[in-house]
Amino acid sequence: EKPKRTEHPPGQFLYQCEPKCPEYQYFDSKEDTCKPKTQCITLGLVEKIPGNNTHDSICQKPHDNSLVYMILCVGVVLLSLTLFIFVSHTCWRNIRKQAANKKPIQAVQCKTSDFHLSKEESGFQLVIQDESKDSSSLSVEDLEKVSSLS
C-alpha cells in the first residue's frame, strides 16, 4: 500500500493508505510490479493459503482420501481377524478342557491280598476276635479295646 496525500482544508494534509495494485492482484516487491493472484481452482488445485495485497496465493493438490480409507479398511480387517483367532483359540481350549474332564476315570482294581499289612494295621485280628465271642453285641470293654488299638 502507498500513502495518498490529500489537502483537506487549505494548509492541512490528510494521508490515507491506498493499495498499490487492483483487487485481484498483489504487489511483488522483488520486481516492483503488480501481478495477478493465482487462481488455484482454474489449475485444478485447492488454495492452501489465500493471497493478499503483498503475497500470491499458495496452491496444493487436492487431498486424496482413498489412501486413508484403504489404510483404515486394512486396519479394521486385521483387527477383526486377530480378534476372531483369539476368540476361536479360547473356545477351542475350553472345549478340549471340558472333553478331558468328561472322560471317566478308570478305577484301579486291586486285591487286599496284594498288600501285605501287619495284623494290627489290617484289623484282621480284631474281626476274628469279635466273631469268636458268643455274644452278638459288643460290650463296653470290647469297644474300649478297639478304640485303644487305633
Z-matrix of the N, CA and C atoms (Angstrom, degrees):
N
C 1 1.451
C 2 1.522 1 108.72
N 3 1.270 2 114.23 1 150.88
C 4 1.461 3 119.08 2 178.59
C 5 1.530 4 108.56 3 -125.82
N 6 1.312 5 115.27 4 145.17
C 7 1.472 6 117.54 5 179.45
C 8 1.537 7 110.71 6 -74.75
N 9 1.311 8 114.65 7 141.32
C 10 1.472 9 120.55 8 178.38
C 11 1.532 10 107.10 9 -116.30
N 12 1.313 11 114.02 10 124.65
C 13 1.462 12 119.61 11 -176.61
C 14 1.527 13 109.03 12 -99.46
N 15 1.335 14 112.38 13 127.71
C 16 1.470 15 118.01 14 175.94
C 17 1.531 16 108.26 15 -129.75
N 18 1.313 17 114.93 16 144.67
C 19 1.453 18 119.00 17 178.72
C 20 1.515 19 107.04 18 -94.11
N 21 1.324 20 114.94 19 118.08
C 22 1.460 21 118.58 20 -175.45
C 23 1.529 22 109.64 21 -88.76
N 24 1.283 23 120.15 22 -83.85
C 25 1.476 24 116.94 23 166.74
C 26 1.540 25 107.86 24 -85.32
N 27 1.240 26 119.08 25 157.55
C 28 1.459 27 119.17 26 -178.93
C 29 1.531 28 111.62 27 -58.38
N 30 1.294 29 115.32 28 127.82
C 31 1.457 30 122.39 29 179.10
C 32 1.522 31 113.30 30 94.25
N 33 1.321 32 118.82 31 -10.90
C 34 1.471 33 121.85 32 178.56
C 35 1.520 34 108.31 33 -116.63
N 36 1.328 35 113.58 34 140.59
C 37 1.466 36 118.68 35 -177.91
C 38 1.524 37 110.16 36 -117.16
N 39 1.292 38 115.05 37 144.79
C 40 1.467 39 122.10 38 178.17
C 41 1.525 40 107.54 39 -119.23
N 42 1.325 41 115.73 40 129.76
C 43 1.469 42 120.32 41 -179.54
C 44 1.535 43 109.16 42 -108.53
N 45 1.304 44 116.75 43 131.70
C 46 1.463 45 122.87 44 176.29
C 47 1.521 46 108.21 45 -131.26
N 48 1.350 47 114.17 46 145.25
C 49 1.468 48 118.42 47 178.31
C 50 1.517 49 108.95 48 -80.18
N 51 1.299 50 113.99 49 136.15
C 52 1.456 51 119.89 50 -179.85
C 53 1.522 52 107.61 51 -129.18
N 54 1.336 53 118.64 52 132.44
C 55 1.466 54 119.41 53 179.92
C 56 1.522 55 110.88 54 -61.28
N 57 1.345 56 114.08 55 143.67
C 58 1.460 57 119.51 56 178.80
C 59 1.515 58 111.13 57 -75.30
N 60 1.347 59 115.33 58 -27.58
C 61 1.467 60 119.54 59 -174.72
C 62 1.523 61 110.27 60 -122.86
N 63 1.330 62 117.08 61 157.40
C 64 1.468 63 120.09 62 175.23
C 65 1.537 64 111.56 63 -63.59
N 66 1.327 65 116.08 64 176.22
C 67 1.468 66 122.65 65 -170.05
C 68 1.525 67 114.80 66 -57.58
N 69 1.301 68 120.82 67 -45.00
C 70 1.476 69 122.35 68 -175.32
C 71 1.527 70 112.46 69 -96.53
N 72 1.329 71 116.07 70 25.28
C 73 1.456 72 120.61 71 177.85
C 74 1.524 73 109.55 72 -128.64
N 75 1.341 74 114.74 73 162.47
C 76 1.461 75 120.64 74 176.22
C 77 1.530 76 107.74 75 -128.12
N 78 1.340 77 115.63 76 159.17
C 79 1.456 78 120.12 77 -178.83
C 80 1.522 79 108.99 78 -94.65
N 81 1.333 80 115.72 79 119.00
C 82 1.462 81 121.72 80 177.47
C 83 1.526 82 107.24 81 -89.37
N 84 1.328 83 116.47 82 107.57
C 85 1.469 84 120.68 83 -174.90
C 86 1.525 85 112.14 84 -69.92
N 87 1.330 86 118.45 85 -25.78
C 88 1.470 87 120.26 86 179.17
C 89 1.521 88 111.10 87 -68.84
N 90 1.316 89 115.15 88 -41.43
C 91 1.468 90 118.85 89 -177.90
C 92 1.525 91 112.09 90 -98.95
N 93 1.334 92 116.01 91 -5.25
C 94 1.462 93 122.60 92 179.16
C 95 1.526 94 112.01 93 54.50
N 96 1.368 95 114.21 94 43.39
C 97 1.468 96 119.77 95 178.78
C 98 1.528 97 109.67 96 -140.92
N 99 1.293 98 115.52 97 163.09
C 100 1.468 99 121.13 98 174.40
C 101 1.523 100 108.60 99 -90.05
N 102 1.341 101 114.77 100 137.46
C 103 1.467 102 120.50 101 179.50
C 104 1.524 103 108.64 102 -130.01
N 105 1.316 104 117.32 103 150.48
C 106 1.471 105 119.24 104 178.90
C 107 1.535 106 110.65 105 -71.50
N 108 1.343 107 115.49 106 141.78
C 109 1.467 108 119.91 107 176.93
C 110 1.519 109 108.83 108 -69.43
N 111 1.319 110 115.58 109 143.01
C 112 1.462 111 120.98 110 179.42
C 113 1.525 112 109.00 111 -70.18
N 114 1.317 113 115.79 112 129.51
C 115 1.467 114 121.34 113 176.35
C 116 1.531 115 107.51 114 -94.65
N 117 1.322 116 116.37 115 98.41
C 118 1.474 117 121.75 116 -174.40
C 119 1.526 118 111.81 117 -60.35
N 120 1.311 119 117.17 118 -37.42
C 121 1.470 120 121.01 119 -176.46
C 122 1.522 121 111.00 120 -62.59
N 123 1.323 122 117.38 121 -37.40
C 124 1.466 123 119.71 122 -179.76
C 125 1.526 124 111.82 123 -68.28
N 126 1.341 125 117.16 124 -22.04
C 127 1.469 126 121.55 125 178.48
C 128 1.530 127 112.07 126 -92.13
N 129 1.337 128 117.29 127 0.05
C 130 1.463 129 120.62 128 -178.36
C 131 1.517 130 112.49 129 79.23
N 132 1.317 131 116.65 130 21.64
C 133 1.462 132 121.77 131 -179.33
C 134 1.525 133 109.54 132 -116.69
N 135 1.320 134 115.65 133 171.44
C 136 1.462 135 120.03 134 174.88
C 137 1.522 136 108.50 135 -109.98
N 138 1.320 137 115.19 136 152.32
C 139 1.452 138 120.97 137 -177.05
C 140 1.528 139 109.40 138 -82.60
N 141 1.328 140 116.44 139 115.57
C 142 1.465 141 121.79 140 179.08
C 143 1.526 142 109.28 141 -80.70
N 144 1.340 143 116.28 142 -49.16
C 145 1.465 144 122.00 143 177.81
C 146 1.531 145 107.04 144 -131.41
N 147 1.327 146 116.72 145 122.92
C 148 1.472 147 117.86 146 -179.24
C 149 1.534 148 111.17 147 -69.99
N 150 1.294 149 114.84 148 149.45
C 151 1.463 150 119.77 149 178.71
C 152 1.522 151 111.03 150 -76.44
N 153 1.335 152 115.61 151 161.52
C 154 1.470 153 121.16 152 175.90
C 155 1.522 154 108.35 153 -135.75
N 156 1.317 155 117.59 154 -159.53
C 157 1.472 156 120.60 155 -176.74
C 158 1.517 157 112.99 156 -70.36
N 159 1.348 158 117.66 157 -20.33
C 160 1.462 159 119.69 158 -175.63
C 161 1.528 160 113.72 159 -117.51
N 162 1.313 161 117.87 160 -9.74
C 163 1.467 162 120.47 161 -177.30
C 164 1.521 163 111.29 162 -135.90
N 165 1.320 164 114.46 163 147.80
C 166 1.464 165 121.46 164 178.15
C 167 1.536 166 109.69 165 -78.34
N 168 1.307 167 116.60 166 160.86
C 169 1.467 168 121.83 167 175.62
C 170 1.522 169 109.24 168 -68.35
N 171 1.324 170 116.10 169 146.10
C 172 1.467 171 120.78 170 175.93
C 173 1.521 172 107.31 171 -108.80
N 174 1.335 173 114.70 172 125.53
C 175 1.464 174 120.77 173 -176.34
C 176 1.525 175 110.47 174 -106.95
N 177 1.325 176 115.70 175 158.40
C 178 1.471 177 121.33 176 174.84
C 179 1.522 178 108.85 177 -147.69
N 180 1.315 179 114.58 178 163.68
C 181 1.461 180 120.16 179 178.53
C 182 1.522 181 109.33 180 -67.47
N 183 1.327 182 116.80 181 146.54
C 184 1.469 183 118.17 182 177.12
C 185 1.525 184 110.24 183 -64.99
N 186 1.329 185 115.98 184 148.56
C 187 1.464 186 121.13 185 -179.38
C 188 1.519 187 110.00 186 -66.48
N 189 1.324 188 114.55 187 134.16
C 190 1.461 189 120.31 188 175.76
C 191 1.531 190 107.09 189 -102.11
N 192 1.312 191 116.51 190 100.75
C 193 1.462 192 121.50 191 -175.91
C 194 1.520 193 112.95 192 -78.71
N 195 1.331 194 117.70 193 -6.34
C 196 1.467 195 118.63 194 -177.55
C 197 1.530 196 111.15 195 -64.24
N 198 1.323 197 118.17 196 -34.01
C 199 1.468 198 120.77 197 178.33
C 200 1.531 199 110.65 198 -66.08
N 201 1.316 200 116.28 199 -41.36
C 202 1.468 201 120.52 200 178.43
C 203 1.522 202 109.99 201 -62.61
N 204 1.336 203 116.82 202 -45.00
C 205 1.464 204 120.38 203 179.33
C 206 1.523 205 111.18 204 -64.45
N 207 1.317 206 116.92 205 -37.24
C 208 1.464 207 120.95 206 179.13
C 209 1.530 208 110.08 207 -63.84
N 210 1.315 209 117.22 208 -46.53
C 211 1.466 210 120.99 209 179.63
C 212 1.526 211 110.32 210 -63.45
N 213 1.324 212 117.16 211 -41.71
C 214 1.463 213 120.77 212 177.84
C 215 1.525 214 111.68 213 -61.58
N 216 1.324 215 116.84 214 -44.59
C 217 1.471 216 120.83 215 -179.59
C 218 1.526 217 111.05 216 -63.57
N 219 1.316 218 117.49 217 -44.84
C 220 1.468 219 120.57 218 179.26
C 221 1.525 220 109.91 219 -62.56
N 222 1.320 221 117.46 220 -40.81
C 223 1.461 222 121.18 221 178.29
C 224 1.519 223 112.36 222 -62.27
N 225 1.332 224 116.85 223 -43.65
C 226 1.468 225 120.69 224 179.17
C 227 1.518 226 110.59 225 -65.02
N 228 1.330 227 117.24 226 -41.48
C 229 1.469 228 120.41 227 179.35
C 230 1.526 229 110.32 228 -63.94
N 231 1.323 230 118.08 229 -45.60
C 232 1.468 231 120.74 230 179.57
C 233 1.526 232 111.63 231 -63.91
N 234 1.314 233 117.19 232 -40.81
C 235 1.463 234 120.53 233 177.86
C 236 1.528 235 110.89 234 -64.13
N 237 1.331 236 116.98 235 -43.02
C 238 1.466 237 120.87 236 178.81
C 239 1.517 238 111.06 237 -63.95
N 240 1.313 239 117.00 238 -42.54
C 241 1.461 240 121.09 239 179.69
C 242 1.527 241 110.72 240 -63.91
N 243 1.315 242 117.30 241 -43.07
C 244 1.463 243 121.06 242 178.07
C 245 1.523 244 110.93 243 -62.28
N 246 1.316 245 116.94 244 -44.05
C 247 1.465 246 121.02 245 178.77
C 248 1.523 247 110.84 246 -63.84
N 249 1.328 248 117.59 247 -41.56
C 250 1.466 249 121.57 248 178.66
C 251 1.528 250 110.99 249 -61.86
N 252 1.326 251 117.11 250 -45.30
C 253 1.471 252 120.79 251 179.78
C 254 1.524 253 110.17 252 -63.63
N 255 1.320 254 118.05 253 -42.18
C 256 1.465 255 121.12 254 179.99
C 257 1.528 256 111.19 255 -62.87
N 258 1.331 257 117.41 256 -46.78
C 259 1.471 258 121.01 257 -179.71
C 260 1.520 259 110.39 258 -65.48
N 261 1.328 260 117.77 259 -41.99
C 262 1.467 261 121.07 260 179.01
C 263 1.523 262 111.03 261 -62.06
N 264 1.309 263 116.88 262 -44.48
C 265 1.471 264 120.92 263 -179.83
C 266 1.531 265 110.74 264 -62.98
N 267 1.321 266 116.96 265 -42.60
C 268 1.464 267 121.16 266 179.27
C 269 1.525 268 110.85 267 -63.35
N 270 1.323 269 117.63 268 -44.80
C 271 1.472 270 120.98 269 178.46
C 272 1.523 271 110.62 270 -63.64
N 273 1.316 272 117.34 271 -42.34
C 274 1.468 273 121.22 272 -179.04
C 275 1.524 274 110.36 273 -62.16
N 276 1.335 275 117.45 274 -41.66
C 277 1.470 276 120.50 275 178.01
C 278 1.521 277 111.28 276 -64.08
N 279 1.326 278 117.54 277 -41.22
C 280 1.465 279 120.60 278 179.50
C 281 1.523 280 111.36 279 -65.44
N 282 1.322 281 117.22 280 -39.23
C 283 1.470 282 120.59 281 179.07
C 284 1.518 283 109.85 282 -65.78
N 285 1.321 284 117.60 283 -42.27
C 286 1.474 285 120.26 284 178.59
C 287 1.520 286 111.10 285 -64.54
N 288 1.325 287 116.92 286 -38.92
C 289 1.459 288 120.75 287 -179.81
C 290 1.533 289 110.09 288 -66.04
N 291 1.335 290 117.10 289 -41.58
C 292 1.463 291 120.53 290 179.08
C 293 1.521 292 111.06 291 -67.41
N 294 1.318 293 117.27 292 -38.45
C 295 1.465 294 120.60 293 178.98
C 296 1.528 295 110.15 294 -65.08
N 297 1.304 296 117.73 295 -37.14
C 298 1.464 297 120.89 296 178.95
C 299 1.527 298 110.38 297 -68.33
N 300 1.321 299 117.14 298 -34.34
C 301 1.464 300 120.60 299 179.68
C 302 1.526 301 112.38 300 -74.47
N 303 1.332 302 118.53 301 -23.12
C 304 1.463 303 121.60 302 -178.33
C 305 1.519 304 112.71 303 -81.47
N 306 1.305 305 118.51 304 -17.72
C 307 1.465 306 120.47 305 -179.55
C 308 1.519 307 108.91 306 -67.81
N 309 1.340 308 117.14 307 130.10
C 310 1.470 309 118.71 308 -179.62
C 311 1.527 310 110.32 309 -69.39
N 312 1.293 311 113.97 310 143.11
C 313 1.460 312 119.83 311 178.41
C 314 1.519 313 107.47 312 -88.13
N 315 1.296 314 116.14 313 124.37
C 316 1.460 315 121.40 314 -179.60
C 317 1.523 316 109.23 315 -71.09
N 318 1.336 317 115.35 316 126.47
C 319 1.457 318 119.80 317 177.58
C 320 1.523 319 108.65 318 -76.04
N 321 1.291 320 114.95 319 135.28
C 322 1.457 321 120.10 320 179.70
C 323 1.523 322 107.43 321 -81.21
N 324 1.313 323 114.95 322 121.51
C 325 1.457 324 119.02 323 -179.96
C 326 1.521 325 108.81 324 -92.23
N 327 1.308 326 113.52 325 131.76
C 328 1.453 327 117.70 326 179.47
C 329 1.530 328 108.82 327 -143.86
N 330 1.271 329 114.67 328 153.92
C 331 1.461 330 121.04 329 178.17
C 332 1.514 331 107.87 330 -99.28
N 333 1.330 332 114.86 331 143.76
C 334 1.459 333 118.09 332 179.13
C 335 1.516 334 111.32 333 -67.61
N 336 1.324 335 116.43 334 -21.80
C 337 1.464 336 118.48 335 178.90
C 338 1.532 337 111.47 336 -72.53
N 339 1.343 338 117.19 337 -16.00
C 340 1.464 339 120.38 338 178.05
C 341 1.523 340 111.74 339 -72.29
N 342 1.330 341 116.84 340 -21.35
C 343 1.456 342 120.75 341 -178.69
C 344 1.519 343 108.76 342 -102.86
N 345 1.269 344 116.61 343 121.38
C 346 1.461 345 121.87 344 -178.87
C 347 1.516 346 109.34 345 -95.62
N 348 1.332 347 115.08 346 100.02
C 349 1.450 348 121.34 347 -179.72
C 350 1.522 349 109.23 348 -110.18
N 351 1.290 350 114.92 349 156.83
C 352 1.471 351 118.35 350 176.65
C 353 1.524 352 108.96 351 -70.73
N 354 1.318 353 116.15 352 167.20
C 355 1.459 354 120.58 353 -178.23
C 356 1.524 355 110.78 354 -62.30
N 357 1.323 356 116.21 355 -37.89
C 358 1.456 357 119.28 356 -179.43
C 359 1.524 358 111.09 357 -67.77
N 360 1.339 359 116.39 358 -41.04
C 361 1.459 360 119.97 359 -178.21
C 362 1.518 361 112.09 360 -70.75
N 363 1.294 362 116.64 361 -36.34
C 364 1.457 363 119.08 362 -176.83
C 365 1.515 364 112.52 363 -77.59
N 366 1.327 365 118.94 364 -26.45
C 367 1.453 366 121.35 365 -177.29
C 368 1.513 367 112.41 366 76.58
N 369 1.313 368 117.07 367 9.45
C 370 1.464 369 121.86 368 -177.23
C 371 1.518 370 110.88 369 -66.55
N 372 1.301 371 117.03 370 -38.96
C 373 1.466 372 121.27 371 -178.17
C 374 1.521 373 110.50 372 -65.68
N 375 1.331 374 117.55 373 -37.82
C 376 1.456 375 120.25 374 179.73
C 377 1.516 376 110.93 375 -64.82
N 378 1.320 377 116.69 376 -39.50
C 379 1.459 378 120.37 377 179.77
C 380 1.517 379 109.79 378 -63.61
N 381 1.303 380 117.65 379 -42.24
C 382 1.470 381 121.44 380 -179.59
C 383 1.518 382 109.91 381 -64.66
N 384 1.331 383 117.08 382 -41.20
C 385 1.462 384 119.96 383 -179.81
C 386 1.518 385 110.53 384 -64.35
N 387 1.326 386 116.81 385 -42.55
C 388 1.450 387 119.54 386 -178.73
C 389 1.520 388 111.10 387 -64.65
N 390 1.303 389 117.80 388 -37.74
C 391 1.459 390 120.99 389 -178.23
C 392 1.526 391 111.39 390 -73.27
N 393 1.299 392 117.58 391 -25.55
C 394 1.461 393 120.03 392 -176.40
C 395 1.518 394 112.36 393 -80.01
N 396 1.279 395 118.71 394 -16.53
C 397 1.463 396 120.97 395 -179.24
C 398 1.511 397 109.64 396 -73.57
N 399 1.334 398 114.10 397 149.78
C 400 1.456 399 119.90 398 -179.63
C 401 1.517 400 111.08 399 -74.68
N 402 1.293 401 116.14 400 -31.44
C 403 1.451 402 119.51 401 -175.62
C 404 1.522 403 109.74 402 -77.50
N 405 1.317 404 115.04 403 139.83
C 406 1.459 405 119.21 404 179.38
C 407 1.526 406 111.49 405 -84.88
N 408 1.316 407 118.41 406 -13.95
C 409 1.461 408 120.77 407 179.03
C 410 1.519 409 109.30 408 -111.18
N 411 1.276 410 116.52 409 152.78
C 412 1.457 411 121.91 410 -179.08
C 413 1.514 412 109.38 411 -85.95
N 414 1.288 413 115.52 412 139.54
C 415 1.456 414 119.59 413 176.81
C 416 1.518 415 109.09 414 -89.27
N 417 1.299 416 116.01 415 171.52
C 418 1.456 417 121.89 416 -179.72
C 419 1.513 418 109.86 417 -65.69
N 420 1.315 419 117.28 418 -35.34
C 421 1.461 420 121.56 419 179.59
C 422 1.522 421 110.99 420 -64.69
N 423 1.325 422 116.16 421 -41.71
C 424 1.472 423 119.98 422 179.50
C 425 1.532 424 110.98 423 -64.31
N 426 1.321 425 116.03 424 -40.74
C 427 1.463 426 119.50 425 179.64
C 428 1.524 427 110.82 426 -65.47
N 429 1.331 428 117.02 427 -36.65
C 430 1.455 429 120.23 428 178.49
C 431 1.522 430 110.77 429 -66.63
N 432 1.334 431 116.24 430 -37.46
C 433 1.468 432 119.95 431 178.24
C 434 1.527 433 110.38 432 -64.17
N 435 1.309 434 115.38 433 -44.88
C 436 1.464 435 119.70 434 -178.56
C 437 1.527 436 110.25 435 -64.55
N 438 1.317 437 117.16 436 -43.60
C 439 1.458 438 119.75 437 -178.12
C 440 1.522 439 111.76 438 -69.53
N 441 1.337 440 117.77 439 -30.32
C 442 1.463 441 119.58 440 178.54
C 443 1.516 442 111.60 441 -73.19
N 444 1.325 443 118.39 442 -26.68
C 445 1.465 444 121.67 443 179.28
C 446 1.531 445 111.63 444 -75.43
N 447 1.265 446 117.18 445 -30.11
C 448 1.454 447 118.73 446 -176.83
C 449 1.473 448 110.85 447 -92.06
